[in-house]
């Protein structure tokens, strides 16, 4: 049961990312939570070393490599459809085990809220911007810049899903 909970919780958090770099935030949030648990114990240094090496390795990956990593992880977990009570209660999972994707909230950094079409002249200069009607466009918000490598990151994925503030209908 614990294994199933971990698999489905991880799958949910991968699906909840809005940009590939949030995979690093998931890892670092998880490691920081472990570090807090072992604070003062000799194992804390091992966790800090894992965080340092993770930042070194994953921080050097390009957006394309992180996107590929995300796609590979989702392919691996694609057939995992174990029902988890907390996900069912939060309505982030259906009774058949499929995950519910929340298509509202902040858009990825460096992107626009859906509903604006930008037209450019042949030289690359902006010609005009038009608005088009998009369902639920008003439920999207601009991304808030956040340093995903520092402890103060805004991304809460990777935290304890039983904690109120961590993974509520992201």
C-alpha positions as CSV (number, residue, x, y, z in Angstrom):
1,X,0.0,0.0,0.0
2,X,2.8,2.5,0.8
3,X,4.5,1.7,-2.5
4,X,1.2,2.3,-4.4
5,X,0.7,5.6,-2.5
6,X,4.2,6.8,-3.4
7,X,3.8,5.8,-7.1
8,X,0.5,7.5,-7.5
9,X,1.5,10.6,-5.5
10,X,4.6,11.0,-7.6
11,X,2.6,10.5,-10.8
12,X,0.2,13.2,-9.6
13,X,3.0,15.6,-8.9
14,X,4.6,15.0,-12.3
15,X,1.3,15.6,-14.0
16,X,0.8,18.8,-12.0
17,X,4.0,20.5,-13.3
18,X,3.5,23.5,-15.5
19,X,7.1,23.6,-16.8
20,X,9.8,21.0,-17.0
21,X,12.1,22.7,-14.5
22,X,9.5,21.9,-11.8
23,X,10.8,18.4,-11.8
24,X,13.9,19.7,-10.0
25,X,11.6,21.5,-7.5
26,X,9.8,18.2,-6.8
27,X,13.1,16.5,-6.1
28,X,14.5,19.4,-3.9
29,X,11.2,19.8,-2.0
30,X,11.3,16.1,-1.2
31,X,14.9,16.1,-0.2
32,X,14.5,19.2,2.0
33,X,11.5,17.5,3.8
34,X,13.8,14.5,4.4
35,X,16.5,16.8,5.7
36,X,14.0,18.4,8.1
37,X,13.1,14.9,9.4
38,X,16.7,13.9,10.1
39,X,17.9,17.3,11.3
40,X,20.8,16.9,13.7
41,X,21.3,13.2,12.8
42,X,24.5,12.1,11.0
43,X,22.3,11.2,8.0
44,X,21.5,14.9,7.4
45,X,24.9,15.4,5.8
46,X,24.1,12.6,3.3
47,X,20.8,14.3,2.4
48,X,22.6,17.7,1.9
49,X,25.1,16.0,-0.3
50,X,22.3,14.5,-2.4
51,X,20.7,17.9,-2.7
52,X,24.0,19.5,-3.8
53,X,24.7,16.8,-6.4
54,X,21.1,16.9,-7.6
55,X,21.3,20.6,-8.1
56,X,24.6,20.2,-10.0
57,X,23.3,17.4,-12.3
58,X,19.7,18.4,-12.9
59,X,20.4,22.1,-12.9
60,X,22.7,21.6,-15.9
61,X,20.0,20.0,-18.0
62,X,18.4,22.0,-20.8
63,X,14.6,22.5,-20.9
64,X,14.4,20.0,-23.7
65,X,16.2,17.4,-21.6
66,X,14.0,18.1,-18.6
67,X,10.9,17.8,-20.9
68,X,12.2,14.5,-22.2
69,X,12.7,13.3,-18.6
70,X,9.2,14.3,-17.7
71,X,7.8,12.4,-20.8
72,X,9.9,9.3,-19.9
73,X,8.6,9.3,-16.3
74,X,5.0,9.7,-17.5
75,X,5.4,6.9,-20.0
76,X,6.7,4.7,-17.2
77,X,3.8,5.4,-14.9
78,X,1.2,5.6,-17.6
79,X,-0.5,2.3,-16.7
80,X,-0.5,2.9,-12.9
81,X,-4.1,3.6,-12.0
82,X,-4.2,2.6,-8.4
83,X,-7.0,4.4,-6.4
84,X,-5.6,6.5,-3.5
85,X,-8.1,7.8,-1.0
86,X,-6.6,11.2,-0.5
87,X,-6.5,11.8,-4.3
88,X,-10.1,10.6,-4.6
89,X,-11.2,12.9,-1.7
90,X,-9.4,15.9,-3.3
91,X,-11.1,15.1,-6.6
92,X,-7.7,14.9,-8.3
93,X,-8.3,11.2,-9.2
94,X,-11.3,9.5,-10.7
95,X,-12.9,6.3,-9.3
96,X,-11.3,4.4,-12.2
97,X,-7.8,5.5,-11.1
98,X,-7.2,8.1,-13.8
99,X,-5.8,11.5,-12.7
100,X,-7.7,14.7,-13.2
101,X,-5.6,17.4,-14.9
102,X,-6.2,21.0,-13.6
103,X,-6.1,23.2,-16.6
104,X,-6.4,26.5,-14.7
105,X,-4.1,28.5,-12.6
106,X,-0.7,29.9,-13.4
107,X,0.6,29.4,-17.0
108,X,4.3,28.4,-17.4
109,X,6.9,31.1,-17.1
110,X,7.6,33.0,-20.3
111,X,4.2,32.2,-21.8
112,X,1.0,34.3,-22.2
113,X,-2.5,33.7,-20.8
114,X,-4.5,31.9,-23.6
115,X,-6.6,34.2,-25.8
116,X,-4.1,36.5,-27.4
117,X,-2.9,36.1,-30.9
118,X,0.3,38.0,-31.8
119,X,0.9,38.8,-35.5
120,X,4.4,39.7,-36.7
121,X,5.6,41.4,-39.8
122,X,8.1,39.6,-42.1
123,X,11.1,41.2,-40.3
124,X,9.9,39.9,-36.9
125,X,8.4,43.2,-35.7
126,X,5.1,42.9,-33.8
127,X,2.2,44.0,-36.1
128,X,-0.8,43.6,-33.9
129,X,-2.4,41.6,-31.1
130,X,-5.9,40.3,-31.2
131,X,-8.0,38.7,-28.5
132,X,-10.0,35.6,-29.1
133,X,-12.6,34.0,-26.9
134,X,-11.1,31.0,-24.9
135,X,-13.1,28.9,-22.5
136,X,-11.8,29.5,-18.9
137,X,-9.2,32.0,-20.0
138,X,-10.2,34.1,-16.9
139,X,-9.1,31.2,-14.7
140,X,-5.5,31.5,-15.8
141,X,-2.9,33.7,-14.1
142,X,0.5,35.0,-15.1
143,X,3.4,32.9,-13.7
144,X,5.1,34.3,-10.6
145,X,8.9,34.1,-11.1
146,X,10.5,31.8,-8.6
147,X,14.0,30.4,-8.2
148,X,13.4,26.7,-8.3
149,X,16.8,26.0,-6.9
150,X,16.4,27.9,-3.6
151,X,14.5,26.9,-0.5
152,X,12.0,29.8,-0.9
153,X,10.6,28.4,-4.2
154,X,6.9,28.8,-4.8
155,X,6.4,25.3,-6.3
156,X,5.0,23.1,-3.5
157,X,5.1,19.9,-5.5
158,X,7.2,17.2,-3.8
159,X,5.9,18.0,-0.4
160,X,3.8,15.8,1.8
161,X,0.4,15.3,0.1
162,X,-1.2,14.9,3.5
163,X,-0.1,18.3,4.6
164,X,-2.8,20.9,3.9
165,X,-0.7,23.4,2.1
166,X,1.2,21.1,-0.3
167,X,-0.9,19.6,-3.1
168,X,-4.4,21.0,-2.9
169,X,-5.9,20.8,-6.4
170,X,-2.8,22.4,-8.1
